[in-house]
Amino acid sequence: MQDSLHLTRPDSVFCASDHMASRHLRGLAKAGVQVPNTISVVGFDMTLSRNTFRHS
């Protein structure tokens, strides 16, 4: 994921699972990308509560 951040950023990322979405959120936060101001991240399987995530 680090390499892809140097390319043109998409408006959103759609992940097949909430676990994948949480990993993307952590990576984006580590890179200093503000979610949802700069990019949106969507998880699909509803396994994690939305209260689990920390918003920018």
C-alpha positions in Angstrom: 0.0 0.0 0.0 2.9 2.4 0.7 3.9 2.3 -3.0 0.4 3.0 -4.2 0.2 6.2 -2.1 2.8 7.9 -4.3 0.5 7.5 -7.3 -2.6 9.5 -8.0 -4.9 8.9 -5.1 -8.4 7.5 -5.7 -11.5 9.2 -4.2 -12.4 6.0 -2.4 -11.3 2.5 -1.6 -13.9 -0.4 -1.5 -12.8 -3.3 0.6 -14.3 -6.8 0.6 -14.2 -7.0 4.4 -14.2 -4.7 7.4 -10.9 -6.1 8.5 -9.3 -5.1 5.1 -10.9 -1.6 5.5 -9.4 -1.2 9.0 -5.9 -2.1 7.7 -6.3 0.5 5.0 -7.4 3.0 7.5 -4.3 2.4 9.6 -2.0 2.6 6.7 -3.6 5.8 5.5 -3.4 7.4 9.0 0.3 6.3 9.2 0.8 8.1 5.8 -0.9 11.2 7.1 -3.9 10.9 4.8 -7.1 12.3 6.3 -10.1 10.0 6.1 -12.8 10.9 5.0 -11.6 14.4 4.0 -9.1 13.1 1.4 -10.3 9.6 0.7 -13.2 7.4 1.7 -12.8 3.8 2.9 -15.7 1.3 2.7 -15.8 -2.2 4.2 -18.5 -4.6 3.0 -19.1 -7.4 5.5 -20.3 -5.5 8.6 -18.1 -7.6 11.0 -16.6 -4.6 12.9 -18.6 -1.9 14.6 -18.2 1.6 13.3 -17.3 2.6 16.8 -14.1 0.6 16.5 -12.6 3.1 14.1 -11.0 6.4 15.0 -11.9 9.2 12.6 -9.5 11.9 11.6 
